[in-house]
């Protein structure tokens, strides 16, 4: 720190821009480190350079060498941990704002360290060459600077010493090779779609080119530069590509010149640098082609008359020396020494061995390029020595650049460029990762982020948002089938949408639609989606743009299965959510414009299976829509309909459901959401007793006993495991039970099964190719399976989201019907043909391999990095046996029959989820029945009881009145309604929950004709009185002939009424 009296100006600048905050910003903690910039810096008495210990191998045997290296690395890690532990008190002391010390000796004394021990431990922390600047303890929060530069710059500066060439190259290569992820993902999806379109190669490349040209990412600065026609690049040196391959591309002379040449002439090719080099002057005899191209340039036209122009032999043109100190940069093709040795050595000789023709690059004694390079000689000089000498001038750092690029491609950019300046932070980070608590052991192998189970190279682009196309008649029947509570929330949302279109300034709604399994929640979602989308399309912004591809209502769910069930998308794919949802919030960055363009018009967000959404994910959804909409209101000002049942399984791990309030968690639920509870079960409506039983089991507490009637009813489904049909799905609580049952079932029913082993690959450092590993590796629960027992007829389940829009999602069930093996060589399963339980899923995966009638869905092996083995890639089919599965997997599914085992149920709601999957008690079989295993979370019951309930008074005033007021028996209810055509709406009238409450129902605009009506228009328990327009205007022919009109009155049978004609 500069002296404030001697240099107050510099002291002020350093204090303002070079002092790191003790509180650390969010940027500091990026990458799960305490401070990625390495503050506080370690104080040093003098500037030193620390170097890591050298790891060397003294053994020549491959296996012993690997073991020795592993032992040395383990010892290095142990030393680093010991050093970190010894220096931890010093670090805490430096971070304590109340601590006081006068010098480094004072600090070390308080930490019980000597100077020698301190130096030793600092050196042990180093993972690379590191410059430790001379620094007093009270300067540990000041970033390094240059006095003159800082005074001129007057802003924050970071200066790093370059002491390691590989580190410098690695740093540069990580920026040069920085990929445009969004463009890569977009092009991958375009290429896949183009290949499916069956166009020719020319049109295929044209479509890809157009996609790239229209979607390339540019910064704001580049956009301005292009708009203003400013130059985007400038080069101080020329760049030349030198062709070295024997079969290299050549360009012919223009057709006009070819027509002037003799028909037998063989000089049809244009001459380039390699050809002109062969005709260089005699004085250049010992010059290689790399020097010729780099030091001299070809001149044409009037330039040939200038000074210092050199003439080439055989009239091949003229060359001139380039500007001193600015030789051209040469480029060339690179070949692998292991895979294509002849091309590799030909390149070296062609570039760096002086020659007059290609025949001089080898001779009769050494007929191959490799032999001539290694053993040949000329002019009394060894070929290899001369070539290597010339090569060093142009490829001095080439090998290290290749290594840095290969390291970057294999391991990615360094997590923290400052770790080399504060390596103790990196050790701390690695220890934190190693000591992280694992997820619940042995319970479930699902990822908490479903969309990240798909292949890494799979698309991450924003999926197209296409509304499910349903016929008007089908949609109308959906509306008519709504029960009273379902219709209440439907008409409430419909009323909100109408007022929104009419221009009312409305507050968003936040509804929670609850109900037990089978209560028709998904049915309500589809009805609301269809009606809300139809109405909101009338908003001015949709009418003006006439673009119907942007959604007004978003359908989402947490898992791929739940999303496909409602024809929606997963939350992670829709909103481009990161894998880790821990704070701080990670914005969309460059993807903001893309997501905003697709979702900015959204008015309503519907989330299904809300019980599986964690509080961290819910908060991210809120923040994401705030960013997309540019609105600080909850969820960016859009309305939210959350649908689900908190009595079912909660989010995986230890997280509590959204409805349970926690003081230390960001909460949006308690203050905003209102509850709508569905009680009428629709899935088991034909088995009333079973439906009512499920409603009681849903809320049963652990201490409660089943009633005798309920126990007797469940006992009817109890059976021994030996009596259970093998073809029925067995539902267990744990993966261990599932795996055991699946293996036993396959071995019993399919003795001809084949084992499909996973193929594990690792990159060969010599060739750069992915080589299969001979030894078997046991993957973790989250990896693709080590082995699949496959046979025709085996039940399977997909374990990855391959195509959410097409229903090929994690949790899809099917049966293996065909295994496509490779032809020739060792038997190898290429494809597996599946007969999926859902006939509508997998339309894009049907290949018709067995003929036109082949309707199988064919899947291929997926490719993923093994989580338990760094650098290893696994290829395996993303399926697992599914004669049994866990209760987590079946949540949200409906089936006619299942076998449920309650033996190892370990959490609330698990038994209820398993038991409520079947449509009737007859299809349910229970093993290991224990009623104490059936229980709900008491915290959920309390939370739901305390929730506000939604009021539908504005949308359903009559129902609200009838439910809230006790009317006297003699009350007569009269309702008037304009039907706009009774023939078109008689079915709607019969199922309407409000109109059927009337004692006297008066209808206008019935559009009926004649004096009698069809029995179709009669209502049960009502007498009907009607009069058409023609009969009403019998004295006025013109009025009678007009369309419309007509009235009808329905009176309950217990209401005495008689018709009176208007006189």
NORURGI-V719169 format. One record per residue. RES is the residue in one small letter. PHI is phi in whole degrees, 0 to 359 (999 if undefined). Layout:
# NORURGI-V719169
RES|PHI, RES|PHI
This chain:
# NORURGI-V719169
x|999, x|298, x|292, x|294, x|273, x|284, x|220, x|296, x|296, x|293, x|299, x|294, x|296, x|298, x|297, x|273, x|240, x|250, x|267, x|280, x|290, x|292, x|279, x|62, x|271, x|297, x|295, x|299, x|268, x|295, x|91, x|61, x|240, x|292, x|201, x|289, x|266, x|79, x|262, x|284, x|287, x|284, x|287, x|224, x|288, x|210, x|289, x|225, x|242, x|264, x|233, x|288, x|296, x|279, x|263, x|237, x|241, x|263, x|264, x|266, x|286, x|301, x|292, x|294, x|296, x|297, x|294, x|293, x|296, x|297, x|295, x|293, x|294, x|296, x|294, x|295, x|297, x|298, x|296, x|294, x|293, x|296, x|296, x|298, x|295, x|291, x|268, x|298, x|301, x|294, x|297, x|298, x|295, x|293, x|276, x|281, x|291, x|268, x|287, x|228, x|201, x|258, x|204, x|296, x|298, x|295, x|296, x|295, x|294, x|292, x|260, x|58, x|234, x|267, x|298, x|293, x|296, x|299, x|299, x|294, x|289, x|297, x|296, x|291, x|288, x|288, x|257, x|197, x|294, x|226, x|268, x|258, x|287, x|298, x|203, x|282, x|302, x|282, x|247, x|288, x|257, x|261, x|281, x|296, x|205, x|252, x|301, x|293, x|294, x|295, x|295, x|282, x|283, x|54, x|201, x|301, x|221, x|238, x|239, x|234, x|279, x|267, x|239, x|222, x|296, x|295, x|297, x|294, x|295, x|299, x|297, x|290, x|295, x|295, x|276, x|297, x|265, x|297, x|280, x|268, x|302, x|296, x|294, x|300, x|295, x|295, x|295, x|301, x|292, x|296, x|299, x|296, x|294, x|295, x|296, x|283, x|280, x|60, x|265, x|287, x|297, x|296, x|293, x|298, x|294, x|295, x|295, x|295, x|298, x|295, x|297, x|293, x|295, x|267, x|234, x|293, x|278, x|227, x|283, x|298, x|295, x|293, x|298, x|295, x|298, x|292, x|297, x|271, x|59, x|277, x|295, x|269, x|208, x|222, x|237, x|274, x|224, x|283, x|237, x|239, x|254, x|253, x|278, x|239, x|279, x|297, x|260, x|293, x|289, x|234, x|249, x|276, x|294, x|302, x|300, x|295, x|284, x|297, x|293, x|276, x|276, x|293, x|303, x|269, x|292, x|259, x|271, x|266, x|262, x|287, x|266, x|241, x|303, x|301, x|288, x|293, x|297, x|296, x|250, x|292, x|297, x|296, x|296, x|262, x|303, x|270, x|269, x|276, x|294, x|298, x|291, x|300, x|287, x|282, x|268, x|231, x|236, x|278, x|244, x|225, x|59, x|292, x|295, x|290, x|266, x|284, x|284, x|57, x|275, x|248, x|270, x|275, x|289, x|59, x|55, x|269, x|115, x|226, x|229, x|214, x|296, x|288, x|303, x|301, x|83, x|229, x|293, x|287, x|269, x|260, x|242, x|198, x|287, x|251, x|237, x|279, x|294, x|278, x|276, x|229, x|297, x|293, x|293, x|296, x|284, x|297, x|299, x|299, x|291, x|298, x|276, x|242, x|251, x|298, x|206, x|252, x|204, x|294, x|293, x|277, x|275, x|197, x|219, x|294, x|288, x|235, x|286, x|253, x|298, x|295, x|295, x|295, x|294, x|276, x|239, x|286, x|208, x|199, x|54, x|71, x|238, x|286, x|300, x|297, x|296, x|292, x|297, x|295, x|295, x|292, x|297, x|299, x|290, x|250, x|228, x|300, x|251, x|301, x|296, x|290, x|295, x|298, x|295, x|295, x|295, x|296, x|296, x|294, x|294, x|277, x|247, x|81, x|292, x|300, x|297, x|206, x|293, x|267, x|297, x|289, x|265, x|219, x|296, x|293, x|293, x|294, x|298, x|298, x|295, x|296, x|293, x|298, x|295, x|290, x|262, x|299, x|290, x|289, x|289, x|310, x|286, x|72, x|264, x|201, x|253, x|285, x|285, x|281, x|235, x|297, x|285, x|267, x|271, x|282, x|306, x|295, x|272, x|285, x|297, x|239, x|291, x|296, x|291, x|295, x|249, x|255, x|290, x|298, x|272, x|236, x|290, x|302, x|295, x|295, x|297, x|295, x|295, x|298, x|297, x|291, x|273, x|292, x|279, x|298, x|290, x|300, x|294, x|297, x|287, x|299, x|287, x|293, x|294, x|298, x|296, x|297, x|295, x|298, x|295, x|296, x|291, x|286, x|94, x|291, x|272, x|258, x|278, x|296, x|260, x|227, x|254, x|245, x|268, x|251, x|156, x|290, x|298, x|86, x|273, x|84, x|294, x|296, x|295, x|295, x|302, x|295, x|295, x|297, x|299, x|297, x|288, x|295, x|298, x|298, x|286, x|290, x|295, x|274, x|298, x|305, x|293, x|284, x|295, x|291, x|274, x|56, x|251, x|268, x|281, x|274, x|279, x|265, x|234, x|257, x|257, x|220, x|208, x|284, x|261, x|295, x|297, x|295, x|294, x|293, x|298, x|250, x|59, x|242, x|237, x|282, x|299, x|292, x|288, x|294, x|257, x|52, x|282, x|285, x|294, x|264, x|257, x|287, x|298, x|280, x|296, x|259, x|289, x|281, x|61, x|292, x|276, x|300, x|298, x|296, x|291, x|297, x|295, x|271, x|243, x|294, x|268, x|295, x|248, x|227, x|248, x|249, x|242, x|267, x|52, x|295, x|295, x|270, x|271, x|282, x|293, x|295, x|293, x|296, x|296, x|296, x|299, x|300, x|292, x|296, x|288, x|299, x|291, x|295, x|276, x|65, x|226, x|273, x|291, x|305, x|57, x|69, x|91, x|267, x|278, x|230, x|244, x|263, x|234, x|162, x|222, x|291, x|283, x|277, x|291, x|279, x|303, x|296, x|95, x|259, x|290, x|271, x|298, x|301, x|286, x|271, x|285, x|228, x|295, x|270, x|246, x|295, x|241, x|243, x|277, x|297, x|273, x|242, x|271, x|246, x|261, x|234, x|252, x|270, x|244, x|277, x|281, x|258, x|294, x|255, x|293, x|277, x|237, x|302, x|298, x|294, x|297, x|294, x|299, x|298, x|297, x|284, x|294, x|299, x|250, x|295, x|269, x|297, x|278, x|283, x|259, x|290, x|290, x|300, x|294, x|292, x|297, x|294, x|295, x|292, x|298, x|298, x|265, x|284, x|207, x|282, x|298, x|289, x|266, x|275, x|300, x|291, x|277, x|276, x|291, x|260, x|250, x|241, x|271, x|238, x|293, x|299, x|295, x|298, x|297, x|296, x|295, x|298, x|296, x|294, x|293, x|297, x|296, x|277, x|268, x|226, x|288, x|267, x|295, x|242, x|271, x|256, x|278, x|290, x|256, x|254, x|235, x|222, x|288, x|284, x|295, x|278, x|267, x|79, x|269, x|280, x|252, x|290, x|269, x|291, x|278, x|277, x|237, x|272, x|278, x|277, x|298, x|271, x|277, x|300, x|297, x|293, x|208, x|236, x|273, x|247, x|195, x|295, x|99, x|286, x|279, x|224, x|221, x|291, x|240, x|221, x|275, x|271, x|201, x|297, x|294, x|261, x|82, x|269, x|231, x|302, x|106, x|283, x|264, x|191, x|230, x|288, x|245, x|201, x|241, x|269, x|262, x|288, x|262, x|79, x|69, x|289, x|297, x|213, x|284, x|269, x|222, x|235, x|269, x|243, x|258, x|282, x|295, x|268, x|293, x|274, x|275, x|76, x|296, x|277, x|253, x|268, x|252, x|56, x|291, x|262, x|120, x|301, x|276, x|291, x|244, x|282, x|261, x|259, x|240, x|245, x|292, x|268, x|233, x|216, x|285, x|288, x|287, x|264, x|216, x|292, x|84, x|255, x|252, x|251, x|242, x|200, x|291, x|278, x|224, x|214, x|299, x|220, x|290, x|214, x|204, x|275, x|297, x|299, x|288, x|267, x|300, x|93, x|262, x|233, x|213, x|279, x|210, x|193, x|249, x|246, x|254, x|259, x|299, x|246, x|299, x|232, x|213, x|300, x|83, x|292, x|295, x|298, x|299, x|293, x|287, x|265, x|281, x|275, x|277, x|205, x|294, x|297, x|273, x|259, x|235, x|243, x|242, x|52, x|291, x|220, x|291, x|289, x|282, x|261, x|201, x|251, x|282, x|297, x|295, x|290, x|300, x|296, x|296, x|290, x|295, x|272, x|286, x|289, x|260, x|290, x|253, x|246, x|297, x|288, x|271, x|228, x|295, x|291, x|299, x|297, x|296, x|296, x|278, x|261, x|237, x|274, x|277, x|298, x|300, x|276, x|295, x|252, x|259, x|242, x|234, x|249, x|211, x|271, x|278, x|54, x|111, x|295, x|303, x|279, x|234, x|296, x|293, x|299, x|294, x|293, x|255, x|286, x|281, x|266, x|298, x|284, x|278, x|284, x|277, x|232, x|248, x|257, x|243, x|244, x|53, x|282, x|61, x|273, x|227, x|84, x|265, x|235, x|237, x|289, x|302, x|301, x|271, x|278, x|255, x|295, x|73, x|230, x|262, x|249, x|235, x|219, x|209, x|276, x|293, x|297, x|288, x|286, x|243, x|289, x|263, x|233, x|296, x|297, x|292, x|292, x|281, x|290, x|282, x|85, x|76, x|97, x|230, x|211, x|231, x|252, x|241, x|299, x|295, x|273, x|259, x|284, x|212, x|220, x|287, x|235, x|271, x|285, x|262
